């Protein structure tokens, strides 16, 4: 390993002046400015939906549905509170009485301008918890299985390897509904319908294909010489795997974990068709907010926000690995 | 432990899971596709031979579903390719903040499609949504109702799909562009080649392999599109946006729960997708080198 370090080329000062003959003078400079401005404008246009949703989540009801859309408003948490609670409309007298009271909880105060009082919890909290449990467990399982298989595929001659890999990947190509029909029948027989275990198993196998391909790319990049050296030094194959390969593959494993988590977290079709109440996750329930009690704009926006914020954060954390992640590890530059 | 043993143990969990969760269900549904059977009735599957397949291939509604899916896939992939590649050309040379800008543009493709569909439904809302407002339609009576009109609904879905997935094409195109060696352009500049010539003879051929992967990937994804359509229109109005996935869903899980017929349709879709994905995986293997 020491030899490897010594071979690293000396750090050279980056070239800051363009050496391209066609990039000298004013015109390229102006062109690059124009390009930058257009890019910023397009980015703003593309982000309008997300920004608008973020604003709607904090708008009081009249502002949320006003035409033209309001840009300045007093932010409120009505949307978030109504997402997690069940409420009852108050009569005028009750409302007056509520306003006089001083012992109201924080959430009740938030809902007061809407003339509503809280009568219980909504299902959404539990569904979000289901999402975390199911996505979390299936991610851990699929990454563990995938690290093992990816290592085997990367380092050894496996009979029928190409066919197996093709088969693994082709699982990702099928529309969810195609796979669901037989799974639905099987789960009903086995009593796995609408159970967290059933969803965890399904998401694990669903993510496995992606995780194997992605991790194979990362493990392929770790030089075999490290392991060979360790084997010569008396390590067993398993020790070499644990002490040499795993630590080197940490970045890859982390990226794969996050990608798998996002896929399970976002998954809709399986959850819609294979759960009903007990194991229902958040994605199939968000559209249902649309159906309940008129159009609860800020509630829907709040629900979407609560669901999307983790993904946005993760996107930024993962930006160096996005390219690899979305192409099954096939393309590594960028 | 010998290496062979380790390989076996390491691959075992993956193989077992795939057999239980993928191979078995596929074989089972192949069998069901030759039977008349419904999950909600107690009657056992009744063998009917190729009748289900015959019914599918002769029913005009199925052909309509395929036509809608094809139109949707073609238009949205074409637009994504043009917009994505255009964005990549804009963001190609680095400038201050271009890294953050690139990541921001990439956000939509990481979001949950069903959640995206739900909030776009609000955006398309004819009375208080901002889509019509931003386009300049302020009169509710004359402004288009994007999700409610048979001639517009499919294009509304295409708009959302393009919004969501152009960044994907951009990401791949950027990778392709950054790999083009500078000396090619220098040589072209010395030869006084026009910008258009440089684009057509250097940029385009060099990016092509990656662009092709992006297009294939998006085509497959467009073909299996379910979440977005379900969330935006549910296949309506009428059957204006009834793609094959939606049709399959309705057949299998609504009304009669026609499991036999839906298994047959699933197999028809499966054959098409495997044919396309075969192409895709060949490209991937070429890219892996």
HADDOCK unambig.tbl for C-alpha pairs under 7 A between the chains (distance, minus, plus):
assign (segid A and resid 20 and name CA) (segid B and resid 186 and name CA) 5.92 0.50 0.50
assign (segid A and resid 21 and name CA) (segid B and resid 186 and name CA) 6.61 0.50 0.50
assign (segid A and resid 22 and name CA) (segid B and resid 189 and name CA) 5.86 0.50 0.50
assign (segid A and resid 35 and name CA) (segid B and resid 90 and name CA) 5.49 0.50 0.50
assign (segid A and resid 39 and name CA) (segid B and resid 90 and name CA) 6.08 0.50 0.50
assign (segid A and resid 39 and name CA) (segid B and resid 91 and name CA) 6.76 0.50 0.50
assign (segid A and resid 43 and name CA) (segid B and resid 101 and name CA) 6.99 0.50 0.50
assign (segid A and resid 43 and name CA) (segid B and resid 105 and name CA) 5.82 0.50 0.50
assign (segid A and resid 65 and name CA) (segid B and resid 128 and name CA) 5.12 0.50 0.50
assign (segid A and resid 66 and name CA) (segid B and resid 128 and name CA) 6.20 0.50 0.50
assign (segid A and resid 67 and name CA) (segid B and resid 128 and name CA) 5.80 0.50 0.50
assign (segid A and resid 69 and name CA) (segid B and resid 130 and name CA) 7.00 0.50 0.50
assign (segid A and resid 145 and name CA) (segid B and resid 13 and name CA) 6.33 0.50 0.50
assign (segid A and resid 145 and name CA) (segid B and resid 14 and name CA) 6.08 0.50 0.50
assign (segid A and resid 148 and name CA) (segid B and resid 10 and name CA) 4.84 0.50 0.50
assign (segid A and resid 148 and name CA) (segid B and resid 11 and name CA) 6.68 0.50 0.50
assign (segid A and resid 149 and name CA) (segid B and resid 10 and name CA) 5.30 0.50 0.50
assign (segid A and resid 149 and name CA) (segid B and resid 11 and name CA) 4.71 0.50 0.50
assign (segid A and resid 149 and name CA) (segid B and resid 14 and name CA) 6.92 0.50 0.50
assign (segid A and resid 152 and name CA) (segid B and resid 7 and name CA) 5.30 0.50 0.50
assign (segid A and resid 152 and name CA) (segid B and resid 10 and name CA) 6.42 0.50 0.50
assign (segid A and resid 152 and name CA) (segid B and resid 11 and name CA) 6.87 0.50 0.50
assign (segid A and resid 173 and name CA) (segid B and resid 220 and name CA) 6.93 0.50 0.50
assign (segid A and resid 173 and name CA) (segid B and resid 273 and name CA) 6.91 0.50 0.50
assign (segid A and resid 173 and name CA) (segid B and resid 277 and name CA) 6.81 0.50 0.50
assign (segid A and resid 174 and name CA) (segid B and resid 270 and name CA) 6.64 0.50 0.50
assign (segid A and resid 174 and name CA) (segid B and resid 273 and name CA) 6.87 0.50 0.50
assign (segid A and resid 175 and name CA) (segid B and resid 224 and name CA) 4.69 0.50 0.50
assign (segid A and resid 177 and name CA) (segid B and resid 245 and name CA) 6.65 0.50 0.50
assign (segid A and resid 177 and name CA) (segid B and resid 249 and name CA) 6.34 0.50 0.50
assign (segid A and resid 178 and name CA) (segid B and resid 266 and name CA) 5.02 0.50 0.50
assign (segid A and resid 181 and name CA) (segid B and resid 252 and name CA) 6.94 0.50 0.50
assign (segid A and resid 182 and name CA) (segid B and resid 25 and name CA) 4.95 0.50 0.50
assign (segid A and resid 182 and name CA) (segid B and resid 26 and name CA) 6.97 0.50 0.50
assign (segid A and resid 182 and name CA) (segid B and resid 28 and name CA) 6.63 0.50 0.50
assign (segid A and resid 182 and name CA) (segid B and resid 29 and name CA) 5.58 0.50 0.50
assign (segid A and resid 183 and name CA) (segid B and resid 25 and name CA) 5.98 0.50 0.50
assign (segid A and resid 202 and name CA) (segid B and resid 21 and name CA) 6.90 0.50 0.50
assign (segid A and resid 205 and name CA) (segid B and resid 17 and name CA) 6.14 0.50 0.50
assign (segid A and resid 205 and name CA) (segid B and resid 18 and name CA) 6.35 0.50 0.50
assign (segid A and resid 205 and name CA) (segid B and resid 21 and name CA) 6.78 0.50 0.50
assign (segid A and resid 266 and name CA) (segid B and resid 112 and name CA) 4.50 0.50 0.50
assign (segid A and resid 268 and name CA) (segid B and resid 114 and name CA) 6.67 0.50 0.50
assign (segid A and resid 268 and name CA) (segid B and resid 227 and name CA) 6.62 0.50 0.50
assign (segid A and resid 269 and name CA) (segid B and resid 227 and name CA) 6.69 0.50 0.50
assign (segid A and resid 283 and name CA) (segid B and resid 114 and name CA) 6.64 0.50 0.50
assign (segid A and resid 283 and name CA) (segid B and resid 115 and name CA) 6.90 0.50 0.50
assign (segid A and resid 286 and name CA) (segid B and resid 115 and name CA) 6.91 0.50 0.50
assign (segid A and resid 287 and name CA) (segid B and resid 118 and name CA) 5.95 0.50 0.50
assign (segid A and resid 287 and name CA) (segid B and resid 231 and name CA) 6.84 0.50 0.50
assign (segid A and resid 301 and name CA) (segid B and resid 119 and name CA) 6.89 0.50 0.50
assign (segid A and resid 304 and name CA) (segid B and resid 115 and name CA) 5.92 0.50 0.50
assign (segid A and resid 308 and name CA) (segid B and resid 111 and name CA) 6.41 0.50 0.50
assign (segid A and resid 311 and name CA) (segid B and resid 110 and name CA) 6.77 0.50 0.50
assign (segid A and resid 311 and name CA) (segid B and resid 111 and name CA) 6.56 0.50 0.50
assign (segid A and resid 312 and name CA) (segid B and resid 107 and name CA) 6.31 0.50 0.50
assign (segid A and resid 315 and name CA) (segid B and resid 107 and name CA) 6.61 0.50 0.50
assign (segid A and resid 316 and name CA) (segid B and resid 103 and name CA) 6.61 0.50 0.50
assign (segid A and resid 319 and name CA) (segid B and resid 103 and name CA) 6.52 0.50 0.50
assign (segid A and resid 323 and name CA) (segid B and resid 171 and name CA) 6.49 0.50 0.50
assign (segid A and resid 323 and name CA) (segid B and resid 172 and name CA) 6.91 0.50 0.50
assign (segid A and resid 330 and name CA) (segid B and resid 284 and name CA) 6.15 0.50 0.50
assign (segid A and resid 330 and name CA) (segid B and resid 287 and name CA) 6.43 0.50 0.50
assign (segid A and resid 330 and name CA) (segid B and resid 288 and name CA) 5.51 0.50 0.50
assign (segid A and resid 331 and name CA) (segid B and resid 287 and name CA) 6.95 0.50 0.50
assign (segid A and resid 333 and name CA) (segid B and resid 175 and name CA) 6.11 0.50 0.50
assign (segid A and resid 334 and name CA) (segid B and resid 175 and name CA) 4.65 0.50 0.50
assign (segid A and resid 334 and name CA) (segid B and resid 178 and name CA) 6.92 0.50 0.50
